[in-house]
Amino acid sequence: MKIIKCLFCSNPTKVDRINIKKKINGKIVTLTNAPVFYCANCKETFISKEAQDVLIEIREKRLDEKKILFNFDEMAKAK
């Protein structure tokens, strides 16, 4: 994963892993251990392309009526 510069202050970011909560198809879905870029200077967090791809996959193909918790690593391996 390529390190990016912060979109607000242009300082380099670092890769971190967090739980992302998003509303998808009317449900709050949690993607655990998702890679993000974090700027220590201005405290902004940016979702990585890889995590965005998994969220899109959940929205389009994988959202089970009963399942609202997804692990990034498991989803990424299933691709």
N, C-alpha and C positions, 0 to 999 in steps of 0.2 A: 504494500500500500504506500503510495507516494505521499510524503508530507506536504501539506499545503500551507500557504500564508493566510493569516486571518483576514477575512473580508472587510473587517472594520479598521484594524490598526496596522495591518501588513506584517506583524511579527510572526515568526514561525510557530506553528501549532505542534502539539504532540498527540500521538495516538493514545486513546484511552478506551476503556470498555465500560458501558453503562447499560442500564435497563431503559428502553425507550417505550413510552406509552403513547399510542396514537388511536384516534377514533377511526375505525374502519368499518364500513357498512353498518353504522349505528352502534357499534360495540367498542368498548375500550380494550384494545389489544396490547399486550406487553411483549416486547421482543427483548429477551434477556441476553446479557453479555455481548451487546452490539458494539462494533467498532465505531468510534466517533473521533473527530478532531477537536482538541480543546486548546484554547488560547489562554495561557496563564496571565497574560497582560491585561486583557479586558474581560476575561471570564466568560467568553462566548464559546458555545459548543456547536459543531457542525456535523450533521449526520453524514457518514461516509457513503460513497456510491454503492458499496457492497451491502450496507445495511438498507439503503433505499431500495435496492433490487429485491431484497428479501421481503420488505414491506409491500412492494408492488405484487410480488408473487402471492403473498398472503391475501391481499385484496382481490386479486384476479382468479386465483386457482385453489388456494389451500384453506380458506376460512371455513372451518367446521362450526356449526351452530353452537356446539358445546365447548369448543376449545378457544380460549382467549390468551393463552400463554405459549409462546414459541421461543425456542432457544436458537440464537443466531448460528452457532456452530453446526447444530443438527440440520438446520434449514439449508445452510451453505453447502454441506456435504451432499444433500439430497439432489442438488441441481445436476 
